[in-house]
């Protein structure tokens, strides 16, 4: 669920080292989101169908090769009101999973 792509989605080949360092290989080339993180958050919401992603940000790799990924989204709360949330996680491309 948290894995980063090894090759570009259109099959053109591997990402270059700079793209990997910046974390672009972890995000969808279609919409710039991280589908695994969206699924993780969506599963924990009162109304999963109400989730709307505003922006996904990813930081360059740290010394261990992990990336900090931040998801900003809106969703309906238990009372039906739309609220805005920001969540931050760390992803390990080498292990293919979220660390936090």
N, C-alpha and C positions, 0 to 999 in steps of 0.2 A: 504494500500500500504506500510506502514512503520512498520507493526507489526512484532514482533519477535515471534518465535515459542515457544509454551508452552511444546511441547513434541518433541522427536527426530523424524526425518522423517521416520525412519524405524520402528517406533512404539514400540521401546523397553522401553519407559517410559519417565518420566520427566528428564530434565537436572538437575544436582546437583547444589548446591548453588555456588560453585566456577566457574563452567562453565557459569552460569548466570551472576555472577559479572564481569567476563572477557568479556562478550558479545557474546560468541560463539553461543548462541541460536538465535542470530539475523542474522547469516550468513548461507548460503546454505551449507549443508554438502556435496553436490555434487561437487561444484567448489569453495567454500569459498567466494563467492560474495554475495552482498545484492541485490536481484532482484528488490525490490521496488526502491532503490536508482538508479540502472541502468535505470529503466524505466523512472524515473523522469528526469534524465539527457538526455536520448535518445530523449525524447519528445521535448527538447529544441534545438536540433542540426539542422544544415543546411542539413546534410545528415545522418539521424538516422541509416541507415544500415551500415555506415562506422565505427561505434563505436566499439572499441576493448578494453576491460578491461585489464589493466596491473596488478594491485593489489588492493585489498580492505583491509584496516586496520581498526580495531576497538579498542577503548580504554576501559579499565575497567570502570564500573559505577562510576559516581561521587556521591556526597552526596545526590542528588535528585533521584538517580537511573537511570539517563540518560547516554547514551553512545555517545562519539564523533566517527564518522565514516568518513573515508577518502577514496575517490575513485580516483585512478590514471588511466587515459585512454587516448587513441588517437582517433582522428576522423578527417574527412576531413573538411576543412574550405570552405568558399564560392568560393575560387579560385581553389579548388581541391587539395590543398596541405595538407598533413597529419600533424597535430599539436598535441602536448602532453599537457594535462590539469590535474590539481589536484583540486578536490573540497572537502570541508569539511562541514559536516552537523552534527547535533545532533539529536538523535532519542530517543524517550521516549517509552520504552517497555510497561509501564503501560497505556499510552494513545494510543499506537499503531499508532503513527504518527511522522513525522519529525518536529523538533522544529525550525530549520533554513534551 
